Amino acid sequence: MSALPSTDLQPAFRALADPTRRDILRRLSAREMTLAEITAHCDMTRAAVKKHLVVLQDGDLIQMRRSGRETLSSLNPDALKPVVNWLNYFETFWDDRLSALHDTLSELETKE
């Protein structure tokens, strides 16, 4: 197994831990959105959505930019790469375990 990535992933995992924030990320993967547009899809106040956006921004998962009087939020897909790399580390773990299970089951079938 290769070494785990050394990037501090705590802010990203904190942001991803909440289903509302994951839903916001999914919506932002399609296009930039204003706070009002995001709030229209959530069953909560504007202030609550803003707090979720701050957590997503702290995790570097979204970017915010001013456009006139509005602030547009967009997905930062590059920030997901370290998270995916961290999860991929464990893919080898499961591949090894599943291969061992397959070999054991094959041996048991052969004995029967």
Residue frames relative to the residue before (quaternion, step in Angstrom):
aa qw qx qy qz dx dy dz
M 1.0000 0.0000 0.0000 0.0000 0.00 0.00 0.00
S 0.4027 -0.7004 0.5288 0.2600 3.57 -0.97 0.81
A 0.6440 -0.5452 0.3747 0.3842 3.56 -1.27 0.36
L 0.5467 -0.5968 0.4770 0.3427 3.52 -1.22 0.55
P 0.5524 -0.5924 0.4545 0.3707 3.61 -1.05 0.65
S 0.4192 -0.7461 0.4689 0.2185 3.58 -0.99 0.83
T 0.4265 0.7128 -0.4618 0.3111 3.63 1.22 -0.05
D 0.4498 -0.6624 0.5227 0.2927 3.58 -1.07 0.75
L 0.1120 -0.8430 0.5260 0.0080 3.54 -0.31 1.29
Q 0.3835 0.7633 -0.4621 0.2384 3.59 1.27 -0.10
P 0.6817 0.4720 -0.3261 0.4541 3.68 0.78 -0.82
A 0.6523 0.5060 -0.3212 0.4640 3.61 0.99 -0.74
F 0.6737 0.4774 -0.3035 0.4755 3.60 0.90 -0.86
R 0.6010 0.5383 -0.3618 0.4670 3.60 1.07 -0.66
A 0.6650 0.5010 -0.2984 0.4666 3.57 0.95 -0.87
L 0.7086 0.4657 -0.2588 0.4627 3.58 0.96 -0.86
A 0.5439 0.6664 -0.3838 0.3358 3.59 1.20 -0.38
D 0.7201 0.4421 -0.2458 0.4749 3.58 1.11 -0.55
P 0.4855 -0.6930 0.4446 0.2939 3.64 -0.79 0.93
T 0.6080 0.5418 -0.3633 0.4527 3.60 1.07 -0.62
R 0.6728 0.4831 -0.3027 0.4716 3.59 0.93 -0.84
R 0.6224 0.5171 -0.3498 0.4722 3.60 1.04 -0.66
D 0.6389 0.5131 -0.3259 0.4715 3.59 1.03 -0.72
I 0.6266 0.5206 -0.3345 0.4737 3.59 1.00 -0.78
L 0.6440 0.5151 -0.3249 0.4631 3.61 0.93 -0.84
R 0.6346 0.5288 -0.3307 0.4564 3.57 0.97 -0.85
R 0.6688 0.4920 -0.2985 0.4707 3.58 0.92 -0.87
L 0.6840 0.4816 -0.2870 0.4666 3.57 0.98 -0.84
S 0.5507 0.6022 -0.4078 0.4095 3.60 1.18 -0.29
A 0.6514 0.5117 -0.3087 0.4675 3.58 1.22 -0.44
R 0.7872 -0.1855 0.1627 0.5652 3.58 1.00 -0.84
E 0.6163 -0.4988 0.4471 0.4141 3.54 -1.35 0.18
M 0.0468 -0.7997 0.5984 0.0146 3.54 -1.11 0.67
T 0.4402 -0.6482 0.5498 0.2893 3.52 -1.25 0.53
L 0.6767 -0.4625 0.3743 0.4337 3.54 -1.31 0.21
A 0.6482 0.5229 -0.3211 0.4508 3.60 0.95 -0.84
E 0.6602 0.5027 -0.3134 0.4618 3.61 0.96 -0.82
I 0.6505 0.4969 -0.3162 0.4795 3.58 0.99 -0.78
T 0.6538 0.5287 -0.3080 0.4452 3.58 0.93 -0.93
A 0.6060 0.5766 -0.3520 0.4200 3.60 1.05 -0.70
H 0.7100 0.4339 -0.2503 0.4949 3.61 1.17 -0.52
C 0.6851 0.4589 -0.2702 0.4971 3.59 1.28 -0.12
D 0.3701 -0.7110 0.5543 0.2243 3.54 -1.14 0.67
M 0.5834 0.5252 -0.3971 0.4756 3.55 0.64 1.21
T 0.6511 -0.5289 0.3768 0.3930 3.53 -1.29 0.23
R 0.6708 -0.4815 0.3943 0.4035 3.50 -1.36 0.30
A 0.6457 0.5327 -0.3150 0.4473 3.57 1.00 -0.89
A 0.6499 0.5094 -0.3154 0.4676 3.59 1.00 -0.80
V 0.6410 0.5070 -0.3213 0.4783 3.60 0.99 -0.81
K 0.6231 0.5449 -0.3347 0.4503 3.58 0.99 -0.83
K 0.6370 0.5215 -0.3264 0.4645 3.60 1.00 -0.82
H 0.6358 0.5136 -0.3250 0.4758 3.60 1.02 -0.77
L 0.6489 0.5179 -0.3172 0.4582 3.58 0.99 -0.81
V 0.6213 0.5345 -0.3396 0.4615 3.58 1.04 -0.72
V 0.6489 0.5017 -0.3192 0.4746 3.60 0.96 -0.82
L 0.6466 0.5097 -0.3137 0.4730 3.59 0.99 -0.82
Q 0.6559 0.4937 -0.3053 0.4825 3.57 1.03 -0.78
D 0.6249 0.5306 -0.3342 0.4651 3.61 1.02 -0.75
G 0.6857 0.4505 -0.2677 0.5052 3.57 1.13 -0.66
D 0.4323 -0.7254 0.4233 0.3281 3.58 1.36 0.04
L 0.4398 0.7181 -0.4415 0.3099 3.59 1.22 0.39
I 0.7644 0.1840 -0.1476 0.6000 3.57 1.26 -0.31
Q 0.2580 -0.7144 0.6252 0.1794 3.48 -1.36 0.36
M 0.1713 -0.7694 0.6069 0.1022 3.55 -1.13 0.66
R 0.0158 0.7875 -0.6157 0.0211 3.53 -1.04 0.82
R 0.4538 -0.6765 0.5161 0.2647 3.50 -1.14 0.73
S 0.0105 0.7502 -0.6609 0.0170 3.52 -1.12 0.81
G 0.7915 -0.1332 0.0433 0.5950 3.55 -0.01 1.29
R 0.8076 -0.2124 0.1898 0.5164 3.56 -0.75 -1.08
E 0.6758 0.5003 -0.2824 0.4617 3.58 1.25 -0.24
T 0.2771 -0.7003 0.6258 0.2028 3.49 -1.33 0.40
L 0.1939 -0.7840 0.5837 0.0838 3.54 -0.77 1.08
S 0.2061 -0.7597 0.6077 0.1052 3.54 -0.99 0.91
S 0.0078 0.7893 -0.6136 0.0218 3.56 -1.06 0.80
L 0.5842 -0.5816 0.4481 0.3459 3.52 -1.24 0.57
N 0.2117 -0.7283 0.6360 0.1424 3.55 -1.13 0.74
P 0.1923 -0.8435 0.4871 0.1194 3.62 0.23 1.23
D 0.5906 0.5856 -0.3754 0.4091 3.61 1.09 -0.57
A 0.6200 0.5562 -0.3416 0.4355 3.59 1.12 -0.60
L 0.6237 0.5437 -0.3443 0.4437 3.60 1.20 -0.39
K 0.5190 0.6710 -0.4113 0.3336 3.61 1.16 -0.45
P 0.6734 0.4718 -0.3291 0.4644 3.67 0.81 -0.80
V 0.6147 0.5362 -0.3467 0.4630 3.61 1.08 -0.68
V 0.6601 0.4966 -0.2972 0.4789 3.58 0.92 -0.93
N 0.6404 0.5214 -0.3262 0.4601 3.60 0.95 -0.82
W 0.6436 0.5169 -0.3226 0.4632 3.57 0.98 -0.83
L 0.6762 0.4826 -0.2898 0.4753 3.59 0.94 -0.88
N 0.6305 0.5474 -0.3314 0.4394 3.60 1.03 -0.75
Y 0.5323 0.6203 -0.4011 0.4135 3.58 1.16 -0.53
F 0.7263 0.4388 -0.2376 0.4728 3.56 0.96 -0.86
E 0.4739 0.6569 -0.4441 0.3830 3.58 1.24 -0.17
T 0.6317 0.5259 -0.3246 0.4681 3.58 1.01 -0.79
F 0.5976 0.5658 -0.3444 0.4519 3.56 1.05 -0.80
W 0.7211 0.4318 -0.2540 0.4787 3.58 0.79 -1.01
D 0.6024 0.5490 -0.3630 0.4515 3.61 1.02 -0.67
D 0.6590 0.5045 -0.3014 0.4695 3.58 0.94 -0.90
R 0.6800 0.4913 -0.2929 0.4588 3.60 0.88 -0.92
L 0.6776 0.4850 -0.2959 0.4670 3.57 0.94 -0.86
S 0.6164 0.5252 -0.3453 0.4743 3.59 1.07 -0.64
A 0.6460 0.5096 -0.3142 0.4734 3.58 0.98 -0.83
L 0.6372 0.5142 -0.3223 0.4751 3.60 0.99 -0.80
H 0.6400 0.5253 -0.3183 0.4617 3.58 0.93 -0.88
D 0.6629 0.5033 -0.3053 0.4627 3.60 0.92 -0.90
T 0.6506 0.5147 -0.3101 0.4644 3.59 0.99 -0.85
L 0.6715 0.4878 -0.3030 0.4684 3.58 0.91 -0.88
S 0.6243 0.5324 -0.3328 0.4647 3.59 1.05 -0.73
E 0.6400 0.5216 -0.3112 0.4707 3.58 1.00 -0.83
L 0.6605 0.5071 -0.3075 0.4604 3.58 0.97 -0.87
E 0.6411 0.5167 -0.3195 0.4691 3.60 1.02 -0.77
T 0.6412 0.5316 -0.3133 0.4563 3.55 1.05 -0.80
K 0.6623 0.5104 -0.2929 0.4638 3.60 1.01 -0.80
E 0.6602 0.4867 -0.3197 0.4744 3.60 1.10 -0.62
